[in-house]
Amino acid sequence: MMGTELSQSIAASGPAWLTGMSPAQFIALLSLMVVGSFTPGPNTTIAAMTGANFGLRATLPHCIGVAFGFATLVALCAAGVGALVLASPLLAGIVHAAGVAYLLWLAFKLARSATLADKQVLAPLSVWQSAALQYANIKAWMLALATAASYMTNAADPLQRGLLVCLVFGVFGFLSNGVYGAIGASLRQWLQVGGRIRWFNRAMGLALAATALWIAVAGRPVAG
C-alpha cells in the first residue's frame, strides 16, 4: 500500500515539480502557445514565403530568430522592461511605427519578386533580422508582458518558471514557423509553372501588408 500511495503522490506532484506550476496552468500555457504560434501572422507569412521562394533550409535562420527573439522578449518583460516600454507613449510609439514600417517594406519587396529565389529583390531573413522583428512588434510586447504577468509573477521559483516559459515560447516559435516554411517549400514545384510565383508573392505581400495595417490600428499604443 505504501508503495502505491508513494507512486500516486509522485505522479500527482510530478508536473508541479517539473514545471513549477499546476497541470492546469501548464495546459493553459501550452494552449496559449498553440493559438498564438500557429495562427497566421507576420512571422508565419514570412516563413511560408521563404520556404516557397528559397526552400525549407532557408527558413531555418528565421525560425531560430523568431524563437530567440520572442523568448528573450518574454524574459525582458519578466524583468520589467516591457512595462517600461509600454508605459512610455513615445517609446511605445517608436517601436510600433518601426514595426509597421518594416513589415510594409517587406511586403513591398515580396510583391515585387516575380521569380523563385530572386535574391536581388528579396532575400531570406537572417537570425538577427527575424529576432529584431519580434522587438519591433508592439503586439508581441503586449503578449509577452501579459504572459510574464500571468505565469511568472509570484512564482515560488522565479528562475525555474522563467526558464520554462521562455523555453516553451522558443520551442513553439521554432516549430510553428518550421511548419509554415515546410508548407511553402512543398509548393515550390507547383509555383515554377507559368506566372504562379509572381501571383503567389503578390498575394503573400498583400497578406503581410494587411497584417501590418491591422497591427497599426489594433496595436496602436494608447496615450496616458
LONUDO-66579 format. One line per 4 residues: number of its first residue (from 1); their letters; for each residue y, x, z of C-alpha. Coordinates in steps of 0.25 Angstrom, whole numbers, always signed. Example, Ala and Ser with C-alpha at 12.3 -4.5 7.8 and 13.67 -1.06 7.14 Angstrom:
BEGIN
1) AS) -18:+49:+31 | -4:+55:+29
% end
This chain:
BEGIN
1) MMGT) +0:+0:+0 | +10:+11:+4 | +7:+18:-10 | +10:+5:-17
5) ELSQ) +23:+2:-9 | +28:+16:-12 | +25:+15:-27 | +33:+2:-27
9) SIAA) +44:+8:-19 | +45:+19:-29 | +45:+10:-41 | +55:+1:-35
13) SGPA) +65:+13:-31 | +62:+21:-44 | +73:+16:-53 | +83:+17:-42
17) WLTG) +79:+31:-38 | +79:+35:-53 | +92:+29:-57 | +100:+27:-45
21) MSPA) +101:+12:-48 | +93:+0:-47 | +83:-4:-58 | +93:-16:-61
25) QFIA) +105:-6:-62 | +97:+3:-71 | +93:-8:-81 | +107:-13:-81
29) LLSL) +112:+1:-85 | +101:+2:-96 | +105:-12:-101 | +119:-8:-102
33) MVVG) +115:+5:-110 | +107:-3:-120 | +118:-13:-123 | +129:-2:-122
37) SFTP) +122:+9:-130 | +114:+1:-141 | +124:-10:-145 | +133:-5:-157
41) GPNT) +145:+3:-155 | +153:+15:-160 | +142:+25:-155 | +130:+17:-161
45) TIAA) +138:+15:-174 | +141:+30:-175 | +126:+33:-172 | +122:+23:-183
49) MTGA) +132:+29:-193 | +128:+43:-190 | +113:+40:-192 | +115:+33:-205
53) NFGL) +124:+44:-211 | +118:+57:-205 | +105:+53:-199 | +99:+52:-185
57) RATL) +100:+66:-181 | +115:+66:-184 | +117:+55:-173 | +111:+64:-162
61) PHCI) +125:+70:-159 | +131:+56:-158 | +120:+51:-149 | +121:+63:-140
65) GVAF) +137:+62:-140 | +136:+47:-136 | +126:+50:-125 | +134:+61:-119
69) GFAT) +148:+55:-121 | +144:+42:-114 | +136:+48:-103 | +148:+57:-99
73) LVAL) +157:+45:-101 | +150:+38:-90 | +150:+50:-81 | +165:+51:-83
77) CAAG) +167:+37:-79 | +158:+38:-67 | +167:+50:-63 | +179:+41:-64
81) VGAL) +185:+46:-77 | +182:+33:-85 | +190:+25:-75 | +202:+35:-76
85) VLAS) +201:+33:-91 | +201:+18:-91 | +212:+17:-80 | +222:+25:-89
89) PLLA) +227:+16:-101 | +232:+28:-108 | +219:+36:-107 | +210:+24:-110
93) GIVH) +219:+20:-122 | +218:+34:-128 | +202:+34:-126 | +202:+20:-132
97) AAGV) +211:+23:-144 | +204:+37:-147 | +190:+30:-147 | +194:+19:-156
101) AYLL) +201:+28:-166 | +189:+38:-166 | +180:+26:-169 | +189:+21:-180
105) WLAF) +189:+35:-186 | +174:+36:-186 | +173:+22:-192 | +183:+26:-204
109) KLAR) +175:+39:-207 | +162:+31:-206 | +167:+21:-216 | +171:+32:-226
113) SATL) +158:+38:-226 | +150:+34:-239 | +138:+43:-239 | +127:+48:-230
117) ADKQ) +131:+60:-221 | +145:+61:-226 | +150:+71:-216 | +163:+73:-224
121) VLAP) +167:+59:-219 | +159:+56:-207 | +150:+66:-198 | +141:+63:-187
125) LSVW) +148:+64:-173 | +145:+76:-164 | +140:+74:-150 | +154:+77:-145
129) QSAA) +161:+67:-154 | +151:+56:-150 | +153:+59:-135 | +168:+59:-137
133) LQYA) +167:+45:-144 | +162:+40:-131 | +174:+45:-123 | +183:+39:-134
137) NIKA) +177:+25:-132 | +185:+17:-121 | +173:+7:-121 | +164:+18:-117
141) WMLA) +173:+22:-106 | +173:+7:-101 | +158:+6:-102 | +155:+20:-95
145) LATA) +165:+16:-84 | +158:+3:-81 | +145:+10:-81 | +149:+20:-71
149) ASYM) +155:+10:-62 | +143:+1:-63 | +132:+11:-62 | +137:+24:-56
153) TNAA) +147:+19:-45 | +142:+19:-31 | +128:+25:-35 | +120:+31:-24
157) DPLQ) +119:+44:-32 | +131:+44:-42 | +126:+57:-49 | +112:+51:-52
161) RGLL) +118:+38:-56 | +128:+44:-65 | +118:+53:-72 | +109:+41:-74
165) VCLV) +119:+32:-80 | +125:+44:-89 | +111:+47:-94 | +108:+32:-97
169) FGVF) +121:+31:-105 | +118:+44:-112 | +103:+40:-116 | +107:+27:-121
173) GFLS) +119:+32:-129 | +110:+42:-136 | +99:+32:-139 | +107:+21:-144
177) NGVY) +115:+30:-153 | +102:+36:-158 | +96:+22:-161 | +108:+19:-169
181) GAIG) +108:+32:-176 | +93:+30:-180 | +97:+17:-186 | +108:+23:-194
185) ASLR) +99:+34:-198 | +88:+24:-203 | +98:+19:-213 | +101:+32:-220
189) QWLQ) +91:+30:-231 | +96:+16:-234 | +110:+20:-233 | +108:+30:-244
193) VGGR) +107:+19:-255 | +120:+16:-262 | +132:+14:-254 | +125:+9:-241
197) IRWF) +130:+21:-233 | +145:+18:-237 | +144:+4:-232 | +136:+7:-220
201) NRAM) +146:+17:-216 | +157:+7:-218 | +150:-3:-210 | +148:+7:-199
205) GLAL) +162:+11:-200 | +167:-3:-199 | +158:-5:-187 | +163:+7:-180
209) AATA) +178:+3:-183 | +175:-11:-177 | +169:-5:-165 | +182:+4:-163
213) LWIA) +191:-8:-165 | +182:-16:-155 | +184:-5:-145 | +199:-4:-148
217) VAGR) +200:-19:-144 | +189:-21:-133 | +190:-7:-127 | +206:-7:-126
221) PVAG) +210:-2:-112 | +217:-12:-104 | +230:-7:-98 | +232:-6:-83
% end
